[in-house]
Amino acid sequence: METIRTIQQVNRKPRPLTRCRAGSAQPVKKRTTRINRNGFLTHTFQPFWAYEGNKARAEKEFFRSLENICTYYDLLIPDVTGLTFPQNIYRSWEITAERIKAIDKHLDCIILQDDTFTATLATVRQFDTGMTLYYIPVKPLWNWVQQAKQQALSEIVIAIFAYLYQVVQVPFYTEQSSYLHHQYHYLDEMINEDMENDEEEDAYRREQLDELYTLQNAGIHLLRQISDPQQLTNMDTLVLNYSKAEKCDNDWAILAIEFVQLYNNYPDRSFFDHIRPDFCHPEIEERIHADQYMSFYWSGNDCLQESLFCMIDSEFQEAGITDEPTAVEVFDTLTEKKNENFGFETRLLALINRLCQLLTHHDND
């Protein structure tokens, strides 16, 4: 059986439940574009064509923001002197949005209207997570905490997990509110309902149920450890001492140091802080939420993994959009030049990728 990578690309062929033989399902559908040409008031508000408020105020606010954004990007202010409200606003936005897109294809211009703004230009940039599942396996850690010779390494991994759980807020699969808790629970129900009178199938079913029992009990124990605030307090000292130890694993030492550096640079930053579904097609209900594609899970090398990812892939095929970190710049005032390159998210996902590679290597041993 081919081992599925821990960092999963959401483009695999789904497989049926329980026995996991190759299925005939269609590949995952291509997801919709994030912010499309209909950016004119794409926020959750009434179309501007039906605006019944103070039109003079709306025009004043909009054209002030238009001047600010054109100054910011060194653009000519569109000439719409021959147009009346609201066509003058729409045409100005359309021209400006096209010009900004020509400067940066990943940047979208919208007209923002909410409780604070009536009609103000803003830019929206989304971070591309690459249609990837960032699932962190915990089975290797569970094996290490039970081995005296791996105590030092298990302490380092627990500290990294504590940072990811407590600060980055990565969900843990034994939490009842987590997405993967529901997936494992549903998998348990499906296995118990599949009562075939087949000796081979019964043996495989018992193996799956044993694995579910183990992952549940191991998860409860590990969650208690990584939830301890003391793990973060001691993280710097723990990692430093491990990196200086004679028998330390260099790959783990370097990775742990980089996690500490990320924590020190962004002590309160969560991956979910800049998830803004209200700016990205809020009318779409069938969407992949961030806590669905980033989570701790049990293992990518057990008798459950193919059934688990079969269910996940099948569910994600129905989603039209993915919630990803979003940077919003509102031009109600002229701001200084910024370079929002998602430094935290870029570093975090790269480190999670390396973490998963190291864990998967041991998970496959």
C-alpha positions in Angstrom: 0.0 0.0 0.0 1.5 3.3 -1.0 2.1 5.7 1.9 0.3 9.0 1.6 2.4 12.0 2.2 1.7 14.0 5.4 1.6 17.2 3.4 -1.3 16.2 1.2 -2.1 17.8 -2.2 -5.8 18.0 -2.6 -5.9 16.5 -6.0 -5.9 12.8 -5.3 -8.3 10.1 -6.5 -10.8 9.3 -3.7 -10.9 5.8 -2.5 -13.9 3.9 -1.0 -14.2 3.4 2.8 -13.0 0.6 5.0 -11.1 -1.7 2.6 -9.8 1.2 0.4 -9.6 -0.5 -2.9 -9.0 1.8 -5.9 -12.2 3.7 -6.7 -13.5 5.3 -9.9 -14.3 8.7 -8.5 -13.5 11.8 -10.5 -10.5 14.0 -9.7 -11.0 17.0 -7.4 -12.8 19.8 -9.1 -10.9 23.0 -9.9 -11.8 25.6 -7.3 -13.1 29.0 -8.2 -11.0 32.1 -8.5 -10.7 33.9 -5.2 -11.7 37.5 -6.1 -13.2 37.9 -9.5 -13.9 40.8 -11.8 -17.1 41.5 -9.9 -15.1 43.1 -7.1 -17.4 46.1 -7.2 -18.7 46.0 -3.6 -18.0 42.3 -3.2 -18.3 42.7 0.6 -21.4 41.7 2.4 -23.6 44.7 1.7 -26.3 45.8 -0.7 -25.2 46.6 -4.3 -24.2 50.2 -4.7 -26.8 50.6 -7.6 -29.5 50.4 -4.9 -27.7 52.7 -2.5 -30.3 55.0 -0.8 -28.0 56.9 1.6 -26.2 60.2 1.3 -24.9 60.1 -2.3 -22.8 63.3 -1.8 -21.0 61.6 1.2 -20.5 58.4 -0.8 -18.9 60.3 -3.7 -16.7 62.4 -1.4 -15.5 59.3 0.5 -14.9 57.3 -2.7 -13.0 59.9 -4.6 -10.9 60.8 -1.6 -9.9 57.1 -1.4 -9.4 57.1 -5.2 -6.9 59.9 -4.9 -5.1 58.1 -2.1 -4.8 54.8 -3.9 -3.7 56.5 -7.1 -1.0 58.4 -5.2 0.1 55.2 -3.5 0.5 53.3 -6.7 1.5 56.3 -8.8 -1.5 56.0 -11.1 -3.4 58.7 -13.0 -6.8 59.5 -11.6 -9.5 58.3 -14.1 -11.4 61.1 -15.8 -15.1 60.4 -15.4 -16.4 64.0 -15.5 -19.0 63.0 -18.1 -20.6 60.4 -15.8 -23.1 60.8 -13.0 -23.6 58.8 -9.8 -23.2 55.9 -9.5 -21.6 55.3 -12.9 -18.8 57.6 -12.1 -17.9 55.5 -9.1 -18.2 52.2 -10.9 -16.1 53.3 -13.9 -13.4 54.9 -11.7 -13.2 51.7 -9.7 -13.1 49.5 -12.9 -10.2 51.4 -14.5 -8.2 51.6 -11.2 -8.7 47.9 -10.5 -7.4 47.0 -13.9 -4.4 49.2 -13.5 -3.6 47.8 -10.1 -4.0 44.2 -11.4 -1.5 45.1 -14.2 1.0 46.1 -11.5 0.4 43.1 -9.3 -1.7 40.2 -10.6 -2.2 38.9 -7.1 -3.7 42.1 -5.8 -7.4 42.9 -6.1 -9.1 46.2 -5.7 -12.6 46.4 -4.1 -15.0 49.1 -3.0 -15.6 48.6 0.7 -18.8 49.3 2.4 -19.6 48.2 6.0 -20.4 49.8 9.4 -17.4 52.2 9.1 -17.2 52.9 5.3 -19.8 53.9 2.8 -17.7 53.6 -0.4 -13.9 53.4 0.1 -11.4 51.7 -2.1 -9.3 48.9 -0.6 -6.9 46.3 -1.8 -7.1 42.6 -1.0 -4.2 40.1 -1.3 -4.6 36.4 -0.5 -1.9 34.0 0.5 -1.7 30.9 -1.6 -1.6 27.8 0.5 -1.2 25.6 -2.6 -4.4 23.6 -2.2 -2.5 21.6 0.5 -3.5 19.7 3.6 -1.1 20.6 6.4 -1.7 17.6 8.6 0.9 17.0 11.3 1.2 13.3 12.4 1.5 12.7 16.2 2.0 8.9 16.1 5.9 9.2 16.0 5.8 11.4 19.1 3.6 8.9 20.9 6.2 6.2 20.1 9.1 8.4 21.3 7.5 9.4 24.7 7.4 5.7 25.5 11.1 5.2 24.9 13.7 6.3 27.4 16.4 6.8 24.8 14.2 9.2 22.9 13.3 11.4 25.9 15.4 14.4 24.7 13.9 14.3 21.2 10.3 13.8 22.5 10.7 16.9 24.7 11.8 19.0 21.7 8.8 17.8 19.6 6.4 18.4 22.5 7.7 22.0 22.7 7.2 22.5 19.0 3.7 21.0 19.2 2.9 23.2 22.2 3.8 26.3 20.2 1.8 25.2 17.2 -1.2 24.3 19.4 -1.2 27.2 21.9 0.0 30.1 19.7 -0.6 29.2 16.1 -3.8 27.5 17.2 -3.5 24.4 15.1 -6.5 22.2 16.0 -5.9 18.8 17.6 -7.8 15.7 16.4 -9.1 14.6 19.8 -10.8 18.0 20.5 -14.5 17.4 19.9 -14.8 20.7 18.1 -12.0 19.9 15.5 -12.8 18.8 12.0 -10.6 15.7 12.2 -12.3 14.6 15.4 -15.5 14.3 13.4 -13.8 12.5 10.6 -12.3 9.9 12.9 -15.7 9.6 14.7 -17.5 9.0 11.4 -14.9 6.5 10.3 -15.4 4.6 13.6 -19.2 4.5 12.9 -18.7 3.4 9.4 -16.4 0.5 10.4 -18.7 -0.7 13.1 -21.7 -0.6 10.7 -19.8 -2.7 8.1 -20.7 -6.1 9.5 -19.8 -8.6 6.7 -19.4 -12.3 7.4 -16.0 -12.4 5.9 -13.0 -13.6 8.0 -10.5 -11.4 6.1 -12.7 -8.4 6.3 -13.4 -9.0 10.0 -9.7 -9.2 10.8 -9.0 -5.9 8.9 -12.0 -4.3 10.7 -10.6 -5.3 14.1 -7.2 -3.9 13.1 -8.9 -0.5 12.2 -10.8 -0.5 15.5 -7.7 -1.2 17.5 -6.0 1.7 15.7 -8.9 4.0 16.5 -8.7 3.0 20.1 -4.9 3.7 20.2 -5.1 7.0 18.5 -7.8 8.2 20.8 -6.0 7.4 24.0 -2.6 8.6 22.7 -4.2 11.8 21.5 -5.8 12.5 24.9 -2.4 12.0 26.6 -0.4 14.1 24.1 -3.0 16.9 24.1 -2.7 17.3 27.8 1.1 17.7 27.4 1.1 20.2 24.6 -1.6 22.3 26.3 0.7 23.0 29.3 1.7 26.7 29.2 5.0 25.7 30.9 6.1 24.1 27.6 6.3 27.5 26.0 8.0 29.1 29.0 10.8 26.5 28.8 11.0 26.3 25.0 14.0 28.6 24.5 16.1 26.8 27.1 15.0 23.4 26.1 15.9 23.9 22.4 19.2 25.6 23.3 20.3 22.7 25.6 19.3 20.1 23.0 21.2 21.9 20.2 24.4 21.8 22.4 24.0 18.1 23.4 26.5 15.7 22.1 24.0 13.3 20.6 21.5 15.7 19.2 19.9 15.2 15.8 21.0 18.2 13.7 17.9 18.2 11.6 15.7 18.4 14.6 17.9 20.9 16.4 17.9 23.3 13.4 14.2 23.0 12.9 13.5 23.6 16.6 15.7 26.7 16.6 13.8 28.1 13.6 10.5 27.5 15.4 11.8 29.4 18.4 12.9 32.3 16.1 9.5 32.4 14.5 7.8 32.4 18.0 10.1 35.2 19.1 9.4 37.2 16.0 5.6 36.7 16.2 4.8 35.9 19.8 1.1 36.3 19.5 0.5 35.5 15.8 -1.9 32.7 14.8 -2.3 31.4 11.3 -6.0 32.1 11.7 -5.6 35.8 12.5 -5.8 36.9 8.9 -8.4 34.5 7.6 -11.1 36.8 6.2 -13.9 34.8 4.6 -16.0 38.0 4.6 -13.7 39.4 1.9 -13.6 36.3 -0.3 -17.0 35.4 -1.8 -18.9 35.4 1.5 -22.0 34.3 -0.3 -20.4 30.8 -0.9 -21.3 28.4 1.9 -19.5 25.3 0.6 -15.9 26.3 1.4 -12.8 24.7 2.9 -12.1 26.3 6.2 -8.6 26.8 7.5 -9.1 24.5 10.4 -10.0 21.8 7.9 -6.7 21.9 6.0 -4.4 22.5 8.9 -4.5 20.2 11.9 -2.7 17.6 14.0 -3.8 14.1 13.1 -2.8 10.6 14.0 -0.7 9.1 11.2 -0.2 8.9 7.4 1.0 5.3 7.7 -1.7 3.1 9.3 -4.7 1.1 8.3 -7.0 4.2 8.5 -5.2 6.7 6.4 -6.7 5.8 3.0 -10.2 5.8 4.3 -9.7 9.0 6.1 -8.3 10.9 3.1 -11.0 9.3 0.9 -13.6 11.0 3.0 -11.8 14.3 3.1 -11.1 14.4 -0.6 -14.7 13.6 -1.4 -16.0 16.3 0.9 -13.5 18.9 -0.4 -14.6 18.2 -4.0 -17.9 19.9 -3.2 -16.2 23.1 -2.0 -16.0 26.1 -4.3 -13.4 28.1 -2.4 -10.7 27.8 0.3 -10.3 30.3 3.2 -6.7 31.6 3.2 -4.9 34.4 5.0 -5.9 37.7 3.5 -4.3 41.2 3.7 -6.6 44.1 3.4 -5.4 47.7 2.9 -8.1 50.4 3.2 -7.3 53.7 1.5 -9.5 56.0 3.6 -6.2 57.8 4.3 -2.9 57.9 2.5 -0.6 55.3 4.1 3.1 54.6 3.9 4.3 52.0 1.4 4.0 48.5 2.7 5.3 45.2 1.5 2.8 42.6 2.7 4.6 39.4 1.7 3.0 37.2 4.3 6.3 36.6 6.0 4.8 34.8 9.0 2.6 32.5 6.9 5.5 31.7 4.5 7.9 30.8 7.2 5.3 28.9 9.2 4.1 26.6 6.4 7.7 25.9 5.3 8.6 24.9 8.9 5.4 22.7 9.2 6.4 21.1 5.9 9.8 20.2 7.2 8.4 19.1 10.5 6.0 16.7 8.7 8.8 15.4 6.6 10.9 14.5 9.6 7.9 13.0 11.4 6.8 11.0 8.4 10.2 9.6 7.9 10.0 8.1 11.4 6.4 7.2 11.0 7.3 5.0 8.0 10.1 3.2 9.8 
